[in-house]
């Protein structure tokens, strides 16, 4: 069974509740959509995508963290956001706020900051979408899109395809970003909901840089693409 309208969802009667906790009775919500280890990838990274909000049905304060940390070595990359969100329709929040990116590795620590404007919610047919526009303090503009879909194979077994893409107006070599279509990541994860709030999963992710981003990766002695198996947990409360 696929997801039902959010206002009609109940964790006791339906197999699916919005992963962003938009049921009207909530005052706070925290979700680890991705919390996983890629044991066969270079540096065996721990990947995370965390989101939380506090507030009412219309106005909310959102916190987001998305990135990775090597379990072998010291390489890290993270995107951190603080956003004001306002409900603009039954299934969509408009968001505006601040974003900080931090990357560390052999070349040292690099940071960038800027403003972000985006949307978050459900498209027709229950696709979760999160488009956002980022304007860095250095004047670069980039567009990020994350989309996912929960397909319930049984009441507890869920298959989730997930796509993430980045398009930039110009190169930012310190962050491996190239102008145009910079990168894309596709993941396919199968989770088992032991409880609605706790679901271990296994999956496969494929990441690829394109155009200038691929060239920058090769110049840095890195591969422009990688495929990895992942194992992790999806948690919310």
Number of C-alpha atoms within 10 A of each C-alpha: 12 15 18 16 14 17 14 11 17 13 11 9 8 14 20 23 21 18 20 17 19 24 16 12 10 13 14 16 17 19 20 21 18 21 22 23 23 22 15 12 14 14 15 18 23 21 20 19 18 19 21 19 24 16 15 16 16 13 17 20 18 21 17 18 19 19 20 21 20 19 16 11 13 12 18 18 19 18 18 17 20 19 21 17 24 19 19 13 10 14 17 18 22 18 22 20 18 17 21 17 19 16 20 17 13 8 9 8 13 13 14 15 18 18 18 22 19 19 20 20 22 21 13 7 10 18 15 20 20 19 16 19 19 21 17 18 11 10 11 15 18 21 20 17 17 18 19 19 19 22 17 18 12 11 13 15 18 22 19 16 18 19 18 18 19 21 20 20 16 16 17 16 13 14 17 18 26 25 19 18 19 24 24 19 18 18 19 17 21 21 22 19 19 11 10 17 14 16 19 18 21 17 19 16 18 15 17 17 24 20 15 21 24 21 17 23 19 12 10 12 9 11 14 19 15 13 17 17 18 24 19 21 19 22 20 19 13
